[in-house]
Amino acid sequence: MALDIDEIDRKLLTELQRDGTLSVDQLSERVALSRNACWRRVKRLEEDGIITGRVALVDADKLGLGLSVFILIRTSNHDPDWLQRFRTAVTGLPEITGVYRMSGDLDYVLRARVADVKAYDRLYQRLIAKVALSDVSASFVMEEIKETTVVPMEVR
């Protein structure tokens, strides 16, 4: 359920998504709000769970993790025990950066960051050792055209 936020909150969120290191003074200047009012709004956005954290974004290529992989999974087993083993397996593998249960032909799509194809194969071997899967295929990203963590703040 979407919470009701106003235009000032949207401006605050836009600025913080661009640069989470902004001080309250800098932020208040950018959104034309007093320092105290700005601080109160940011605290409320945190308390309401709209701001869920602040992170540093890193360049995966410079860390030797230049291959982005989408792993496409189908399974014939959907019982609660299998689902728990699957959740434990995928959340326990740090190379896996996103896990999505899908509608349609695919059951799950995973996103992973690895060094190269050999590193992907090691990840694949560890994954299938932890949980039975019916069909696994992978697509390797050739070019990242757009990659963002920014949630759009356009007014609906």
Buried (B, 14 or more C-beta within 10 A) or exposed (E): EEEEBEEBBBBBBBBBBEEEEBEEEEBBBBBEBEEEEBBEBBEEBEEEEBBEEEEEEEEBEEEEBBBBBBBBBBBEBEEEEBBEBBEEBBEEBEBBBEBEEEEEEBBBBBBBBBBEEEBBEEBBEEBEEBBEBEEBEBEEBEEEEEEEEEEEBEEE
